[in-house]
């Protein structure tokens, strides 16, 4: 199994355990591939849920630039909702899982087609 496949399996486990959902493996794989080499970098592959600057980066670079959403309070509300479901005490909040959840929340899976 490749390193990417191992990481995707880890992300799928998080989605099952933290969100109580059965992940869409095809979509999860596309999100992971879309993150490129960042998934292999220990720091870049995680999101700090308590760092507002980091959350703004998720909002600006992912929700607005990648998904094409308009800026508004609902964007940070959605990010905080995903962080809360992931578990504030969970140190390893994987960027791929957060992006997967946010894209599904906003119905933007088609961006990855």
N, C-alpha and C positions, 0 to 999 in steps of 0.2 A: 504494500500500500504506500502511495506517495505521501510526502509530508503534507501536501495540500489536502489530500483525502483524509488524512488523520485529523487535520484541523477542522475540516467540514464535519466530521463525525463528532468532534468535541462540541462544535456549535449546535449540532442537532440535539445532542444530549442536553445542553443548556436550555434549548427551546422546550424540550419535553419536560425537564425537571423544574425550571424556573417559571415557565409560562403555561405549563399544562397543555401544550398543543403538540400535535403531530406535525413536524415540519414538512414543508414542500421541498424535497431534496433538490429538485431541478432548480427551483428559484434560489434556494440557499447557496447552491453551487455557483450560480450566476453572480450573486452578490459577492461571494468570496473572491471569485475571479476578477470582478470589477474593482476590488480593493487592491489588486496587483500585489507587489512585493510587501505592502504594509502588513499583510497578515503574518509575515515571517519575522517582523520586527517586534520585539517584546513590548516596547513602549507604544508604538504606532498602532498595534493590533488591539489595544485596550482603550476604553473611554473612562475617564474619571468623572463619575456622576456628581461629585461635589465641587468640581472646578467649573465655575460659570464661564470662564474663557474657553474651556474645552467644549462646553455645551453650545456656546455661540459658534464655534468652529463647525460642529455637527450641523447646526441650523443653517449657517451660511454656505458651507461647502457641499453639504449633502442635500438638505431639503430644498434650498433655493437654487443652487447651481445645477446639481445633478438631477433632482426630481422636477425642477421647474415650478416650484410652489411660490406663491406670493408671501412676502414677509407679513407676519401678524402674530398676535399673542398665542394663537392656536398651535404654532410651531413649537415654541418652548413648552407649552402645556403638554403636547404629545411626547416630547423628549422626556420631560419629567415623569410622565405616566409610565413610559417604558422603563426608565431607571427605577422607579418605585416597584414595578412588577419584577424586575430583575433582582431586586433586593439591595437596599442601600448598603448593607453590610458586606455584600459580595464584592470582593476586591477585583476579581477578574471579569469585568464586563467587556465581553468581546465586541469589538467594533462591528464585525460582520453580523452578529446577532441583533445588535441595536439597529443597524441599517435595514436588516431584513424586517424587523418588527415595524419600523417607521414606514418603510415602503408599503407594507401591507396595510398599515393603519390608514394611509392616505390613498390606497387603491392605485398605487403607481408601479405595480409589477411590470407593466408594459414597457417601462424605461429599460428594462433588462432583456427585452426580446431581441 
